[in-house]
Amino acid sequence: MAKTWFVYIVECVDGSLYTGITVDLAARFEAHRSGRGARYMRLNPPRRLLAAASCADRSAASQAEYRLKQLKPEAKRDWARQHPIAAAA
């Protein structure tokens, strides 16, 4: 059975935004919260999972992640408003 990949944005306590991909949003966010995730999240603890969108496969998720990382913070927040968490679940 194929896994559903997600691209997601986390808002950090300092207001910065982190973008990543995963097949399990809840587990990945918990990894970020516990300091087992990305190095950036150990230095900038997460406040909340801001948005997520499902992707066809890992390649599509990686491409979406790349495109999001090219955006300025306000454009990322606009994307997040268009992709609330409920839409990913």
N, C-alpha and C positions, 0 to 999 in steps of 0.2 A: 504494500500500500504506500502510495506517495505521501511524503510529508508536505504540509503547508508551510511555506516560508513567509516570514513577515519582515518588513522594514519598520523600524520604530524610532521614536524620538523620546528621550528622557530629559526632563527639566531637572537641573542640579540645584542644590541649595543656594549657590551663588548666582543663579539666574541663567547660567550658561546652558547650552543644549548639546546633548550627545545623541548621535545617530548610529544605529547598528542594525544587524539582522539576526534572526533566530528562528527556530521551529517551535519554541515554547516561550511565549511572552512572560508568563508568570515565573517560571524557573529562572529565566535570564534576568528579570528584574530583581528577584531575590538574590541572585549571584552578585549583581551590582550592589545591592544594599549591604550584603555581608562582606564586601571587599574582595570577592573571588572573581569578579568580572574583569572588565578592562582596567588597565592602569589609570586611565583618566578618571574613572569613577572612584578609585581609591583616594585620589587627591581632591576630587569634587563630588562629594556624596550626592546620590540622587534624592530628589524631593518627590517626584511622581512620574509615572509613565504618562506622557503627554498625548501620544498618538501612535497609531500603527495601521498598516495596510497589508493585506495578504498579497502574495506574489505567486506566480505560476511555478517557480522553481528557484533554486539557489542562485542561478545566473541572473534571473530577473530581479531578485532581491538585492544582489550585489550591485547591479546597474542602478536600481532605484536609490540605494544607499549612496552611491557615488554622486548621482544627480543632486540629492538632498544636501550632501556635504558641500557642494559648490554654492549653495544658496546663502544669502545673508540671514542673520538671525530672524529678522521680521518676516522674511519670506518663508522661513521654516515654520514660524508660528502660524502663518496663514495656511500652510499645508496641514499643520496639526489641527486647525479648526475644521478643515475639510475631511479629516480622517480621525474622528474621535475613537477612543478605545472600543466602544460598543460595536463599531463597524467591523472590527478585526476579530471579535469573538464569535 
